Amino acid sequence: MTSTWVEPSNTATALLLLGRGTDPASEAGVDCPGDLPSPSDPDLVARAMAAKLALGDRVFVLGHHYQRDEVIQFADVTGDSFKLAREAAARPDAEFIVFCGVHFMAESADILTTADQKVILPDLAAGCSMADMAVLSQVETAWDLFEDLGIAGDVVPVTYMNSSADIKGFVGRNKGVVCTSSNAKRALDWAFEQGSKVFFLPDQHLGRNTAVLEMGLTLDDCVLYDPHKPHGGLTPEQLRDAKMILWRGHCSVHGRFTLSCVEEVRERIPGVNVLVHPECRHEVVTAADYVGSTEYIIKTVEAAPAGSAWAIGTELNLVRRLADAHPDKQITFLERTVCYCSTMNRIDLPHLVWALEELVAGRTPNQITVDPDTSAFARSALDQMLALP
């Protein structure tokens, strides 16, 4: 059975997709400097091609899976955040790394690349709502509480790749580890060998889903630390008894999927396979047929038989790209309204053209740098992840 892709209906959220204006709540919270080309410029594709050709091997363009098609076509490599950071590190001869993703991804690339390389983010306001939910001062306050309660020595911090360099640095300073959605179980296994508790940042859902569904812990073993409440909204007894202390953070995209979305699509498409990312809520993950990282989602769809039906719970650009690439399968979006990553979509073709043409002109726009001290500790936490069995 084949199907024509049907675009989900627009909501007010769709207005954020234009990538224009100021987002003071974002990780960077600033406008892109300089005069951007008009999005209606018919020569944008040709200009991007010309600038990339002029730069040659001096530039290496990375494109995250959630990027727009107009941007992803110019990526030398596509992938998830950690794969792209590693790809950048594997290109030491590239003078410029243009990261078409969000701020924390560019920070990770800067940490893993050489001091001579420059990491460029085409729009500094391309932040990450999840990463923004864990602020270093708040995390340090939580750690101070653990120390006051006498449990800090039992707690091992684990941070998701989708966190700021500051948070990765905090985790490195406190002998913890970074994880991805693909290796979260391995990271937690390692952490529980080091201590009896895990402090998981910043995505509560990935931490909870991994602990309960893959490691045999119970929901009662998990507590939710809310940085906006005194003592995280938890009693000393709750913190002492907990095995997983989850930070109250989530992905604004994957958090939109609900159990009713799963129930509705099963009624609408008999025999549909529900495939979701582990950043989704626990009740959504437990109701799905398949759960896995972005790379897992792509590989699962690629391996699926012709005629099979799939409802996918992840960012819309990727789902639509999968539908276009596999017309012999019925691929639909799990939610019926638009669900782009609004900050990821700030990287559009005008921003990419502007950044590339600035490099051609000998100027370095929007360079992302992490201070040496933070970089060293963050690198330690990343290296610990790479050393996982």
Residue pairs with C-beta under 8 A, 6 or more apart in sequence:
1 307
1 309
1 330
2 307
2 327
2 328
2 329
2 330
3 309
3 323
3 327
3 329
3 330
3 331
3 332
5 320
5 323
5 324
5 331
6 332
7 320
8 316
8 333
8 335
8 336
8 337
8 338
8 339
9 336
9 337
9 338
10 337
10 338
11 337
11 338
13 337
13 338
13 339
13 340
13 342
14 338
14 340
16 340
16 342
16 345
17 340
17 342
17 345
18 39
18 348
19 123
19 345
19 346
19 347
19 348
19 350
19 351
21 31
22 29
22 30
22 31
22 125
23 29
23 125
23 127
23 343
23 346
25 132
26 103
26 125
26 126
26 127
26 132
26 343
27 102
27 103
27 104
27 127
27 128
27 131
27 132
27 164
28 103
28 124
28 125
28 126
28 127
29 125
29 127
30 124
30 125
31 124
31 125
32 122
32 123
32 124
32 125
32 351
32 354
32 366
33 365
33 366
34 354
34 358
34 365
35 354
36 350
36 351
36 354
37 44
37 47
37 350
37 353
37 354
38 350
39 348
39 349
39 350
41 47
41 350
44 349
44 350
44 353
45 70
45 349
47 353
47 357
48 74
48 349
48 352
48 353
48 356
49 74
51 353
51 356
51 357
51 359
51 360
52 59
52 61
52 74
52 356
54 360
55 96
55 356
55 359
55 360
57 93
57 94
58 94
58 95
58 96
58 359
59 94
59 95
59 96
59 97
59 98
59 356
59 359
60 76
60 77
60 87
60 88
60 91
60 94
60 96
60 97
60 98
61 74
61 75
61 76
61 77
61 98
61 100
62 75
62 76
62 77
62 78
62 79
62 84
62 87
62 88
62 97
62 98
62 99
62 100
62 101
62 109
63 71
63 72
63 74
63 75
63 77
63 78
63 84
63 100
63 101
64 78
64 79
64 80
64 81
64 84
64 100
64 101
64 102
64 105
64 344
65 78
65 79
65 80
65 294
65 298
65 315
65 317
65 318
65 321
66 101
66 315
66 317
66 318
66 341
66 344
67 75
67 78
67 100
67 101
67 317
67 344
67 347
68 317
68 345
68 347
68 348
68 349
69 317
69 321
70 348
70 349
71 100
71 347
71 348
71 349
71 352
72 78
72 100
72 321
74 100
74 352
75 100
77 83
77 84
77 87
78 84
79 87
79 295
80 180
80 181
80 182
80 293
80 294
80 295
81 101
81 104
81 105
81 108
81 161
81 162
81 180
82 108
82 161
82 180
83 295
84 99
84 101
84 105
84 109
85 105
85 108
85 109
85 111
85 112
86 112
88 94
88 97
88 99
88 109
88 112
88 113
88 117
88 119
89 109
89 112
89 113
91 97
92 113
92 114
92 117
94 117
95 116
95 117
95 118
96 117
96 118
96 120
96 359
96 364
97 109
97 113
97 117
97 118
97 119
97 120
98 120
98 122
98 352
98 355
98 356
98 359
99 105
99 106
99 109
99 119
99 120
99 121
99 368
100 122
100 347
100 352
101 121
101 126
101 344
101 347
102 121
102 126
102 127
102 128
102 131
102 341
102 343
102 344
103 121
103 124
103 126
103 127
103 128
103 131
103 164
103 368
104 128
104 131
104 161
104 162
104 163
104 164
104 165
106 119
106 120
106 121
106 368
107 164
107 165
107 368
107 370
108 161
108 165
108 168
108 378
108 382
109 119
109 368
110 119
110 165
110 368
110 369
110 370
110 375
111 165
111 168
111 370
111 375
111 378
111 379
111 382
112 379
112 382
113 119
118 364
118 367
119 367
119 368
119 369
120 355
120 359
120 364
120 365
120 366
120 367
120 368
121 347
121 366
121 368
122 347
122 351
122 352
122 354
122 355
122 365
122 366
123 346
123 347
123 348
123 351
123 366
124 366
125 343
125 346
126 343
126 344
126 346
126 347
127 343
128 162
128 343
129 251
129 252
129 343
130 160
130 162
130 163
130 202
130 203
130 249
130 250
130 251
130 252
130 279
131 162
131 163
131 164
131 167
131 202
133 202
133 247
133 248
133 249
133 250
134 159
134 163
134 164
134 167
134 201
134 202
134 227
134 247
134 249
135 227
136 164
136 166
136 167
136 170
138 227
139 167
139 170
139 201
139 227
139 247
140 170
141 227
142 199
142 225
142 227
142 232
142 247
143 152
143 157
143 170
143 174
143 199
145 231
145 232
145 239
146 152
146 155
146 199
146 239
149 236
149 239
149 240
151 197
151 239
151 240
153 195
154 195
154 196
154 197
155 195
155 197
155 198
155 199
155 245
156 175
156 176
156 177
156 191
156 192
156 194
156 195
156 197
156 198
156 199
157 170
157 171
157 174
157 176
157 198
157 199
157 201
158 171
158 176
158 177
158 178
158 179
158 187
158 188
158 191
158 198
158 199
158 200
158 201
158 207
159 167
159 168
159 170
159 171
159 176
159 177
159 178
159 179
159 200
159 201
159 202
159 381
160 178
160 179
160 180
160 181
160 184
160 200
160 201
160 202
160 203
160 206
160 207
161 178
161 179
161 180
161 181
162 202
162 203
162 251
163 178
163 201
163 202
165 370
165 374
165 375
165 378
166 374
167 201
167 202
168 178
168 374
168 377
168 378
168 381
168 382
169 373
169 374
169 375
169 376
169 377
169 378
169 381
170 377
171 177
171 178
171 201
171 377
171 378
171 381
172 376
172 377
172 378
172 379
172 380
172 381
172 382
172 384
173 377
175 194
176 191
176 199
176 381
176 384
177 187
177 190
177 191
177 381
177 384
177 385
177 388
178 187
178 378
178 381
178 382
178 384
178 385
179 186
179 187
179 188
179 385
180 293
180 385
181 206
181 277
181 278
181 279
181 292
181 293
181 294
182 292
182 293
182 295
182 296
183 385
183 388
184 206
184 207
184 210
184 214
184 278
185 210
185 214
185 215
186 388
186 389
187 385
187 388
188 198
188 210
188 211
188 215
189 215
190 384
190 388
190 389
191 198
192 198
192 243
196 243
197 242
197 243
197 244
197 245
198 207
198 211
198 243
198 244
198 245
199 225
199 245
199 247
200 206
200 207
200 244
200 245
200 246
200 247
201 247
201 249
202 247
202 249
203 247
203 249
203 250
203 251
203 279
204 224
204 246
204 247
204 248
204 249
204 250
205 250
205 251
205 254
205 255
205 278
205 279
205 280
205 281
205 282
205 285
206 278
206 279
207 222
207 244
207 246
207 247
208 219
208 222
208 244
208 246
208 282
209 278
209 280
209 282
209 285
209 291
210 278
211 217
211 221
211 222
211 243
211 244
212 218
212 219
212 221
212 222
212 282
213 285
213 286
213 291
217 243
217 244
219 282
221 242
221 243
221 244
222 242
222 243
222 244
222 246
223 234
223 238
223 239
223 242
223 244
223 245
223 246
224 233
224 234
224 246
224 248
225 232
225 233
225 234
225 245
225 246
225 247
225 248
226 232
226 233
226 248
227 247
227 248
228 248
232 239
239 245
250 279
251 279
252 341
252 342
253 279
253 314
253 315
253 339
253 340
253 341
254 276
254 277
254 279
254 280
254 313
254 314
255 279
255 280
255 281
256 335
256 339
257 276
257 280
257 281
257 284
257 313
257 334
257 335
257 339
258 281
258 283
258 284
259 281
259 283
259 284
259 287
261 284
261 313
261 334
261 335
261 336
262 274
262 284
262 287
262 288
262 311
262 334
263 287
264 336
265 272
265 274
265 311
265 332
265 334
266 272
266 274
269 309
269 311
269 330
269 332
271 309
272 309
272 310
272 311
272 330
272 332
273 289
273 290
273 304
273 308
273 309
273 310
273 311
274 287
274 288
274 289
274 290
274 310
274 311
274 313
274 334
275 288
275 289
275 290
275 291
275 292
275 297
275 300
275 301
275 310
275 311
275 312
275 313
276 284
276 285
276 288
276 290
276 291
276 312
276 313
276 314
276 334
277 291
277 292
277 293
277 294
277 297
277 313
277 314
278 285
278 291
278 292
278 293
280 288
280 291
280 313
284 313
285 291
288 313
290 296
290 300
292 300
294 314
294 318
297 312
297 314
297 318
297 322
298 318
298 322
301 310
301 312
301 322
301 326
301 329
301 331
302 326
304 310
304 326
304 329
306 328
306 329
307 328
307 329
307 330
308 329
308 330
309 329
309 330
309 331
309 332
310 329
310 330
310 331
310 332
311 332
311 333
311 334
312 318
312 319
312 322
312 331
312 332
312 333
312 334
313 334
313 335
315 339
315 340
315 341
315 344
316 333
316 338
316 339
316 340
317 340
317 341
317 344
317 345
319 331
319 332
319 333
320 333
322 331
323 331
323 332
333 339
354 365
355 365
355 366
358 364
358 365
359 365
370 378
